[in-house]
Amino acid sequence: MTVSLICIMIALLLAFYSFKNSNVFGNNLILEQLNLDVSENAIDFKIEIADQYTLCFLGCKDLNLNQAKLNLGKADKEISLRINFLKYSFFHKGQNGIEYFNFLADETGQYRLLIKNTKSIQFFFSRLASMKMILGSKKTSDISILIKKYNHPLKKISVLVPTILSLMLFSLGIILLLKKF
């Protein structure tokens, strides 16, 4: 009886920790949402807090840049865009999105994202190759760019692992408790 109660209590503590730190998945970290328009290749946005950010494409689950080039800069300084190792999919306001690039903004102020060869970018409904062939690609006009604070994959894992452990421990505690009766 005590082992089952201890399992349940530890599970509740882990669940509390996970929910307390679960804002790494939340939409409250969004900085700005910008439309990706074929006719306009330069997009201006403002960063008020110097931090690491991620550049997301909203309205697709995968993309192929082909010959397209993305340059990010502040005044005369160019900032390097790094492709995310793990490209997380997410759901925001009824649309699928993908975290594709991340960058470090050392200073606050006005930034400019310059996109060359926008028409060559292919946006897909799915990540599966077979579904890409069947469904084809989406129009660029249906896609928007979302800029939000970057969360390192280890931060996300540090929330997921305790959540899974809490579910397992809670189940074990209930099973042990029911086994006594």
Secondary structure, DSSP 8 states (H G I E B T S, - for coil): -HHHHHHHHHHHHHHHHHHHTGGGGSGGGEEEEEE--SS--EEEEEE-S-EEEEEEEET-SEEE-TT-EEEEEETTEEE--EE-SS--EEEETTEEEEEEEEEEE-S-EEEEEEEESGGG-EEES-SSHHHHHHH-EE-GGG-EEEEEE---HHHHHHHHHHHHHHHHHHHHHHHHHHHH-
